[in-house]
Amino acid sequence: MRVFSTMPQWLIFGVISFASLLALFVFNSFLNGLIAVSIVAFGAFLLAVYLHDGAWWRWIHLAFMPLVVFFLQFDISPNWYLLILVLSWLIFGKVMVSRVPLYLSNQKALFQLAESIPHGVQFLDVGAGTGKVLRYLAAARADLSLSGVEHASIPWLWGKLRLPASVRWLHKDYQTIDFANYDCIYAFLSPVVMSDIWSQVRSQMRPGSLFISNTFVVPGVAPDQVIELNDWKSGKLLLWRM
């Protein structure tokens, strides 16, 4: 199965889903419909355990086929499915490719973050979602020059409508940003991209600058400081000084 180790997660999702549809077609010819769906869903779950990186993929596959079969029982116009697909893309962007879902920082993280950022620096929030972090910092830390980047269209638009004009609000992929222009970078992304963003941080950020990750570690690289948030998800801020 070496070929799957090099495949992006969204493509593995497509392969398992296609295999599930074929299996459902075969099993449904000689098994009760409910039994066939249950077997296929469990099989997709097992494949996800073996092939996918993140544990959440298992539950997506376990629920995917039963939900498809359930909604096929209703006379729903295909236009509704298209609308849901478009809205999902606008809200979550290219999450299937980037493997970065929409995470929002809680109040404990915002308070500790505001306390941790040096005075008067150029600050960038990568994968900034709806701009919640920047909105908080604009009120709490007037000394900062604030920027944020978000790829998904609806969260970006929501931030555009609510953020003060002083915040530089970019609608693009953070990988296209030159980190050398910033003194402090904050990320609340996903464990599967931390190695990639660390490579960008190490190659672009200047000596003396600061990288802060909410909760997610950089594999094999110990942070210089850890701030426990003492919240329900055992979150923490991890700080690396360049």
C-alpha positions as CSV (number, residue, x, y, z in Angstrom):
1,M,0.0,0.0,0.0
2,R,3.0,2.3,-0.5
3,V,1.1,4.2,-3.2
4,F,-1.4,5.5,-0.6
5,S,1.3,7.0,1.6
6,T,2.1,9.6,-1.1
7,M,-1.5,10.4,-2.0
8,P,-3.3,13.5,-0.6
9,Q,-6.0,12.8,1.9
10,W,-8.8,14.2,-0.4
11,L,-7.8,11.7,-3.1
12,I,-7.8,8.8,-0.6
13,F,-11.3,9.9,0.4
14,G,-12.4,9.7,-3.2
15,V,-10.9,6.3,-3.7
16,I,-12.6,4.8,-0.6
17,S,-15.9,6.5,-1.5
18,F,-15.8,5.1,-5.0
19,A,-14.9,1.6,-3.7
20,S,-17.8,1.9,-1.2
21,L,-20.3,2.7,-4.0
22,L,-19.1,-0.3,-6.0
23,A,-19.3,-2.6,-3.0
24,L,-22.8,-1.3,-2.2
25,F,-24.0,-2.1,-5.7
26,V,-22.6,-5.6,-5.4
27,F,-23.9,-6.4,-1.9
28,N,-27.3,-4.9,-2.5
29,S,-28.0,-7.5,-5.2
30,F,-28.1,-10.3,-2.7
31,L,-28.3,-8.7,0.8
32,N,-31.0,-6.7,2.6
33,G,-30.4,-3.0,1.9
34,L,-29.8,-2.0,5.5
35,I,-27.3,-4.9,6.0
36,A,-25.5,-4.0,2.8
37,V,-25.2,-0.3,3.8
38,S,-23.9,-1.3,7.3
39,I,-21.3,-3.7,5.9
40,V,-20.1,-1.1,3.4
41,A,-19.9,1.7,6.0
42,F,-17.9,-0.5,8.4
43,G,-15.6,-1.5,5.6
44,A,-15.0,2.1,4.7
45,F,-14.3,2.8,8.4
46,L,-11.6,0.1,8.4
47,L,-10.0,1.4,5.2
48,A,-9.9,4.9,6.7
49,V,-8.2,3.5,9.8
50,Y,-5.5,2.0,7.6
51,L,-5.1,4.7,4.9
52,H,-6.0,8.1,6.4
53,D,-3.7,10.3,8.6
54,G,-6.4,11.9,10.8
55,A,-8.8,10.0,13.0
56,W,-11.7,12.2,12.0
57,W,-11.7,10.6,8.5
58,R,-12.9,7.3,10.0
59,W,-16.1,8.8,11.3
60,I,-16.6,10.7,8.0
61,H,-16.5,7.4,6.1
62,L,-18.6,5.6,8.7
63,A,-21.4,8.1,8.2
64,F,-21.0,9.0,4.5
65,M,-22.6,6.1,2.8
66,P,-25.6,5.7,5.2
67,L,-26.3,9.4,4.8
68,V,-26.1,9.1,1.0
69,V,-28.6,6.2,1.0
70,F,-30.8,8.0,3.5
71,F,-31.2,11.2,1.5
72,L,-31.7,9.2,-1.7
73,Q,-35.0,8.1,-0.2
74,F,-36.4,11.6,-0.6
75,D,-37.4,13.4,-3.8
76,I,-34.8,16.2,-3.4
77,S,-33.9,18.4,-6.3
78,P,-30.3,18.0,-7.4
79,N,-30.0,21.8,-7.2
80,W,-30.1,21.5,-3.4
81,Y,-27.1,19.2,-3.4
82,L,-25.2,21.6,-5.7
83,L,-26.0,24.5,-3.4
84,I,-24.8,22.6,-0.4
85,L,-21.5,21.7,-2.3
86,V,-20.9,25.4,-3.3
87,L,-21.6,26.7,0.2
88,S,-19.3,24.1,1.7
89,W,-16.5,25.1,-0.6
90,L,-17.1,28.8,0.2
91,I,-17.0,28.2,3.9
92,F,-14.3,25.6,4.2
93,G,-12.2,26.5,1.2
94,K,-9.9,23.8,-0.1
95,V,-9.9,21.9,3.2
96,M,-9.9,18.5,1.4
97,V,-6.6,19.5,-0.3
98,S,-5.0,21.6,2.4
99,R,-6.2,19.4,5.3
100,V,-6.8,22.5,7.4
101,P,-10.3,22.8,8.8
102,L,-11.8,25.9,10.3
103,Y,-10.6,26.3,13.9
104,L,-11.6,29.3,16.0
105,S,-9.4,30.4,18.9
106,N,-11.2,30.6,22.3
107,Q,-11.1,33.4,24.8
108,K,-8.4,31.9,26.9
109,A,-6.2,31.5,23.9
110,L,-6.8,35.1,22.9
111,F,-6.0,36.5,26.3
112,Q,-2.7,34.5,26.5
113,L,-1.8,35.4,22.9
114,A,-2.2,39.1,23.6
115,E,0.1,38.8,26.6
116,S,2.7,36.9,24.6
117,I,3.2,39.1,21.6
118,P,6.1,41.6,21.8
119,H,5.4,45.3,21.7
120,G,4.9,47.1,18.4
121,V,5.6,44.2,16.1
122,Q,4.2,43.3,12.6
123,F,1.8,40.4,13.4
124,L,0.3,37.9,11.0
125,D,-2.5,35.4,11.6
126,V,-2.2,32.5,9.1
127,G,-5.5,30.7,8.4
128,A,-7.2,33.5,10.2
129,G,-10.8,32.2,9.7
130,T,-13.3,34.9,10.4
131,G,-10.7,37.3,11.8
132,K,-11.7,36.7,15.5
133,V,-8.0,36.8,16.7
134,L,-7.3,40.0,14.8
135,R,-10.5,41.7,16.1
136,Y,-9.5,40.9,19.6
137,L,-6.0,42.1,19.2
138,A,-7.1,45.3,17.5
139,A,-9.0,46.2,20.7
140,A,-6.5,44.8,23.2
141,R,-3.2,45.7,21.5
142,A,-3.3,49.0,19.7
143,D,0.5,49.0,19.4
144,L,0.5,46.1,16.9
145,S,0.4,46.2,13.1
146,L,-2.1,43.5,12.3
147,S,-2.5,41.3,9.2
148,G,-4.4,38.1,8.5
149,V,-4.7,35.7,5.6
150,E,-7.7,33.4,4.9
151,H,-8.3,31.3,1.8
152,A,-12.0,30.3,2.3
153,S,-14.3,32.9,0.8
154,I,-17.2,33.1,3.3
155,P,-15.1,33.3,6.5
156,W,-12.9,35.9,4.8
157,L,-15.9,38.0,3.7
158,W,-17.3,37.8,7.3
159,G,-13.9,39.1,8.6
160,K,-13.8,41.8,5.9
161,L,-17.2,43.1,7.1
162,R,-16.3,43.1,10.8
163,L,-12.6,43.9,11.0
164,P,-11.4,47.5,11.5
165,A,-9.8,49.2,8.5
166,S,-6.4,49.2,10.2
167,V,-6.2,45.4,9.8
168,R,-4.6,44.2,6.6
169,W,-7.0,41.3,5.5
170,L,-5.8,39.1,2.7
171,H,-7.8,36.5,0.7
172,K,-5.2,34.0,-0.4
173,D,-3.2,30.9,0.6
174,Y,-0.8,31.6,3.4
175,Q,1.9,29.6,1.5
176,T,2.1,32.5,-0.9
177,I,2.9,35.0,1.9
178,D,6.5,36.0,2.6
179,F,7.0,35.5,6.3
180,A,10.1,37.7,6.4
181,N,7.8,40.7,6.5
182,Y,6.5,39.8,9.9
183,D,7.9,39.8,13.4
184,C,5.3,37.4,15.0
185,I,3.2,34.8,13.2
186,Y,0.3,32.9,14.8
187,A,-1.2,29.7,13.5
188,F,-4.1,27.5,14.5
189,L,-4.1,25.1,11.6
190,S,-3.9,21.3,11.7
191,P,-1.4,18.7,12.9
192,V,-0.9,17.4,9.4
193,V,0.5,20.7,8.0
194,M,2.8,21.7,10.9
195,S,6.0,20.2,9.3
196,D,5.2,22.2,6.1
197,I,4.6,25.5,7.8
198,W,7.7,25.0,10.0
199,S,9.8,24.7,6.8
200,Q,8.3,28.0,5.6
201,V,8.9,29.6,9.0
202,R,12.5,28.4,9.2
203,S,13.4,29.5,5.7
204,Q,11.6,32.9,5.8
205,M,11.3,34.4,9.3
206,R,14.1,36.7,10.5
207,P,16.3,36.0,13.5
208,G,14.6,37.3,16.7
209,S,11.1,36.8,15.3
210,L,8.4,34.7,17.0
211,F,6.2,31.8,15.8
212,I,3.2,30.8,17.9
213,S,1.1,27.7,17.3
214,N,-2.2,27.1,19.1
215,T,-2.2,23.5,20.3
216,F,-0.5,21.8,17.4
217,V,3.2,20.8,17.8
218,V,5.9,20.8,15.2
219,P,7.0,17.2,14.9
220,G,10.5,16.7,16.3
221,V,11.0,20.4,17.3
222,A,10.5,21.3,20.9
223,P,9.1,24.8,21.5
224,D,11.0,27.4,23.5
225,Q,8.0,28.0,25.7
226,V,4.6,26.4,26.3
227,I,1.6,28.3,27.8
228,E,-1.2,26.0,29.1
229,L,-4.6,27.3,28.4
230,N,-6.4,25.1,30.9
231,D,-9.4,24.8,28.7
232,W,-11.7,21.8,27.9
233,K,-9.5,20.6,25.0
234,S,-6.2,20.8,26.9
235,G,-5.1,23.5,24.5
236,K,-1.8,25.4,24.8
237,L,0.2,28.0,23.0
238,L,3.6,26.8,21.8
239,L,6.2,29.5,21.1
240,W,9.4,29.2,19.0
241,R,11.9,32.1,18.8
242,M,13.9,32.2,15.6
